[in-house]
């Protein structure tokens, strides 16, 4: 069976009332209709095919789906989840999976809002075959990025997502065959083998040159991984909403709140350092991230954090010895923030 392609965009905390979410979803679906006949109609997903087709996609049905998702989660801060289907048979079936209005403030879930389209597997179908090509999917990704003011987005396949280990931890952007990055992420590095599309006022789309991406195409995975490595090295794949603080930003107030703030600053810097560690030493990258998380948890629980600070300092020392090239302002920021934690803990 052919691999399934998907197109998805992600963005950070953005509290939107229910009426606003419904209006945004309806506007996005109208935009999609101009890209392919596969997006002409959508239906809310119900228990059976017949029930779904009987439920026209109007405001009442969207509202009911959104309200049901909040009833399940128990908290509107987690956003409204709406799942839709285009009503066509398996060869042309498209699903839209949407979460909007989330505003949860979790450090390691920086992009809780998303809009994802799961495309048909049947590439022999004329409409599907015409859509699942680099140029039309680049245009589709741009449309979604603009519609949702997204931070990042990707076009990939389920096989690549599930079968190829991610270069970075899960809360970082995932690079695919085609990738969108918001302009706030910084300047694009030189990518001689990629196809780059500039989006005025929004950002950039970077694509591997393959006209159609499949896992069995010669060199396809290596081409995507090469782009991912270059973007990570340039610091463009940091978690949504994060910006590396300067050493002067390290908190100097007394009390547990200042220690926790310093620990979070250290965790942000260590997150940046982890992206620069070669994938063959993913164990060290994972250990750094786990140790940073453990420090934050310890301070949140009111525990003695001295041992955690010593562990992180030792890991930073090891990283610098193994990869001197990894030293950059992030290392100094982490050390300054850890020093602030230690100083506050001694008081």
ABEGO torsion letter per residue (X at the ends): XBBBBBBBBBBBBBBBBAAAAAAAAAAAAAAAAAABAAAABBBBBBABAAAAAABBBBAAAAAAAAAAAAAAAGBAAAEBBBBBBAGBBAAABBBBBBBBGBBAGBAABABABBBBBBBBABAABAAAAAABBAAAAAAAAAAAAAAAGBABBBBBBAAAAAABBBABBAABBBBBABBBBBAAAEBBBBBAABBBBBBBGAEBBBBBABABBBAABBGAAAAAAAAAAAAAAAGAABBBGBBBBBAAABBABBEAAAAAAAAAAAAAAAAAAAAABBAAAAAAAAAAAAAAAAAAAAAAAGBBAAAAAAAAAAAAAAAAAABAAABBAAAAAAAAAAAAAAAAAAX
